[in-house]
Amino acid sequence: MEARKSAGLSQQELARRLKRSQSFIAKLEVGERRVDVVEFIEIARALGREPTELFSLVLG
């Protein structure tokens, strides 16, 4: 959620970029759904970040 917000994107906009539903993004953000590696890379790119950079953010 932090990466999405810092990119200035709503859940709806990120979902549109990923060609997914807004509920897909919501479930990711609250931890109801896991992300596989391919999805993680797609999400990072949709946020305008490198996957390694986003991974560092997620781990804190």
Secondary structure, DSSP 4 states (H G I P E B T S, - for coil): -HHHHHTT--HHHHHHHHT--HHHHHHHHHTSS---HHHHHHHHHHTTS-HHHHHHHHH-
